Amino acid sequence: MVIHKAFASADKGDSKKMGKAMKAMFGPAAVDQQIRAAISTCWMMLPEKKRTPEAVAAQIRRITERALKNLADDAREFEFRTLSR
C-alpha cells in the first residue's frame, strides 16, 4: 500500500477531511488508471504464447474476484463496518 504525503495536511483523526483530501488528489480517473495499469502489467507478465486479450481478461477477472472475496473475508474477520454504508 502506498502512503501519500498530501494526506498529512488533513487534520489527524478527521476521516471526512482525509476522504476529501484523497478525492482532490486522485480525481475521478484514479481507479480507471490503476485498473488499466493492472491490465497492462498482466499482459506483460503472461508468457508470450498466452498473451491474448481473452487470456488477459480471464486473468484480470480471476484476480479481481479473488481480491473482492478477500475484501469481504477481511471485513468480516476484522469487523469492519459493512461496505454498503
Residue frames as qw, qx, qy, qz and C-alpha x, y, z in Angstrom:
[[0.000, 0.890, 0.456, 0.000, 0.00, 0.00, 0.00],
 [0.413, 0.360, -0.003, 0.837, 1.22, 3.49, -0.81],
 [0.254, -0.769, -0.411, 0.419, 1.01, 6.38, 1.63],
 [0.375, 0.641, 0.216, 0.633, 0.90, 9.84, 0.11],
 [0.347, -0.110, -0.330, 0.871, 2.39, 12.91, 1.79],
 [0.183, -0.361, -0.251, -0.879, -0.54, 15.10, 0.75],
 [0.604, -0.532, -0.554, -0.212, -2.70, 13.39, 3.34],
 [0.510, -0.206, -0.469, 0.692, -0.50, 14.71, 6.13],
 [0.030, -0.179, 0.001, -0.983, -2.13, 18.09, 5.58],
 [0.561, -0.470, -0.483, -0.480, -5.56, 16.68, 6.50],
 [0.418, -0.581, 0.414, -0.562, -6.41, 17.04, 10.17],
 [0.213, 0.165, -0.949, 0.160, -5.38, 13.97, 12.14],
 [0.132, 0.238, 0.859, -0.434, -8.35, 11.90, 13.20],
 [0.465, 0.488, 0.182, -0.716, -10.78, 13.64, 10.85],
 [0.508, 0.105, 0.808, 0.280, -11.77, 10.94, 8.37],
 [0.426, 0.800, 0.412, -0.095, -14.05, 13.28, 6.38],
 [0.073, 0.907, -0.292, -0.295, -11.19, 15.69, 5.68],
 [0.411, -0.360, 0.781, 0.302, -8.94, 12.73, 4.83],
 [0.556, 0.428, 0.707, 0.095, -11.52, 11.46, 2.34],
 [0.319, 0.924, 0.137, -0.162, -11.81, 14.90, 0.74],
 [0.161, -0.764, 0.532, 0.328, -8.01, 15.16, 0.50],
 [0.512, -0.058, 0.816, 0.261, -7.86, 11.76, -1.23],
 [0.506, 0.675, 0.537, 0.013, -10.58, 12.71, -3.71],
 [0.151, 0.952, -0.107, -0.242, -8.86, 16.01, -4.51],
 [0.288, -0.608, 0.665, 0.325, -5.51, 14.33, -5.02],
 [0.439, 0.008, 0.863, 0.250, -6.62, 11.38, -7.12],
 [0.380, 0.302, -0.254, -0.837, -9.56, 12.81, -9.04],
 [0.824, 0.180, 0.233, -0.485, -12.18, 10.79, -10.89],
 [0.747, 0.502, -0.409, -0.149, -9.76, 8.97, -13.20],
 [0.209, -0.609, 0.738, -0.201, -7.62, 7.34, -10.49],
 [0.748, -0.032, 0.631, -0.205, -9.39, 3.99, -10.40],
 [0.790, 0.599, 0.057, -0.118, -9.55, 3.80, -14.19],
 [0.301, 0.789, -0.530, 0.074, -5.82, 4.49, -14.45],
 [0.385, -0.459, 0.772, -0.211, -4.95, 1.87, -11.84],
 [0.831, 0.197, 0.481, -0.198, -7.11, -0.77, -13.49],
 [0.693, 0.708, -0.131, -0.044, -5.58, -0.04, -16.89],
 [0.041, 0.725, -0.676, 0.130, -2.09, -0.28, -15.38],
 [0.628, -0.212, 0.717, -0.217, -3.01, -3.67, -13.88],
 [0.845, 0.458, 0.237, -0.145, -4.27, -4.88, -17.27],
 [0.461, 0.797, -0.388, 0.040, -1.05, -3.72, -18.92],
 [0.244, -0.581, 0.753, -0.190, 1.06, -5.42, -16.25],
 [0.796, 0.044, 0.565, -0.212, -0.92, -8.63, -16.64],
 [0.755, 0.648, -0.049, -0.086, -0.33, -8.52, -20.41],
 [0.252, 0.768, -0.574, 0.131, 3.42, -8.12, -19.89],
 [0.424, -0.445, 0.738, -0.277, 3.60, -10.87, -17.24],
 [0.905, 0.189, 0.298, -0.240, 1.83, -13.54, -19.27],
 [0.551, -0.199, 0.658, 0.474, 4.07, -15.87, -21.29],
 [0.166, 0.365, -0.408, -0.820, 4.16, -14.72, -24.92],
 [0.160, -0.101, -0.902, -0.388, 2.29, -17.78, -26.18],
 [0.123, -0.563, -0.789, 0.210, -0.61, -17.00, -23.80],
 [0.071, -0.379, -0.115, 0.916, -0.70, -13.25, -24.49],
 [0.025, -0.442, -0.672, -0.594, -4.15, -12.67, -25.95],
 [0.291, -0.339, 0.081, -0.891, -6.86, -10.18, -24.97],
 [0.791, -0.317, -0.361, -0.379, -9.06, -13.10, -23.90],
 [0.747, -0.098, -0.523, 0.398, -6.35, -14.57, -21.64],
 [0.170, 0.200, -0.326, 0.908, -5.66, -11.20, -20.04],
 [0.517, -0.360, -0.115, -0.768, -9.39, -10.65, -19.45],
 [0.839, -0.269, -0.463, -0.093, -9.67, -14.09, -17.82],
 [0.600, -0.011, -0.485, 0.637, -6.69, -13.43, -15.55],
 [0.061, -0.279, 0.177, -0.942, -7.90, -9.96, -14.55],
 [0.682, -0.369, -0.252, -0.579, -11.34, -11.38, -13.72],
 [0.820, -0.177, -0.514, 0.181, -9.78, -14.23, -11.70],
 [0.427, 0.073, -0.413, 0.801, -7.52, -11.89, -9.72],
 [0.257, -0.331, 0.022, -0.908, -10.30, -9.33, -9.18],
 [0.765, -0.366, -0.376, -0.373, -12.75, -11.95, -7.91],
 [0.736, -0.140, -0.505, 0.429, -10.10, -13.26, -5.51],
 [0.208, 0.175, -0.282, 0.920, -9.37, -9.74, -4.25],
 [0.466, -0.373, -0.125, -0.793, -13.07, -8.97, -3.72],
 [0.820, -0.322, -0.466, -0.077, -13.55, -12.23, -1.84],
 [0.578, -0.026, -0.453, 0.678, -10.54, -11.35, 0.34],
 [0.086, -0.321, 0.100, -0.938, -12.05, -7.91, 1.00],
 [0.690, -0.402, -0.259, -0.544, -15.32, -9.47, 2.16],
 [0.826, -0.198, -0.476, 0.229, -13.49, -12.05, 4.28],
 [0.410, 0.124, -0.359, 0.829, -11.27, -9.39, 5.85],
 [0.308, -0.416, -0.021, -0.855, -14.21, -7.11, 6.58],
 [0.810, -0.392, -0.326, -0.290, -15.91, -9.96, 8.41],
 [0.795, -0.098, -0.420, 0.427, -12.79, -11.09, 10.29],
 [0.345, 0.069, -0.268, 0.897, -11.70, -7.60, 11.34],
 [0.052, -0.691, -0.660, 0.290, -15.28, -6.48, 11.98],
 [0.091, -0.031, 0.222, 0.970, -15.16, -3.57, 9.55],
 [0.460, 0.416, 0.357, -0.699, -18.42, -1.76, 9.06],
 [0.673, 0.421, 0.603, 0.075, -20.47, -3.02, 6.16],
 [0.363, -0.030, 0.445, 0.818, -19.43, -1.91, 2.72],
 [0.064, 0.651, 0.633, 0.415, -22.91, -0.57, 1.95],
 [0.285, -0.786, -0.347, 0.426, -22.62, 2.31, 4.46]]
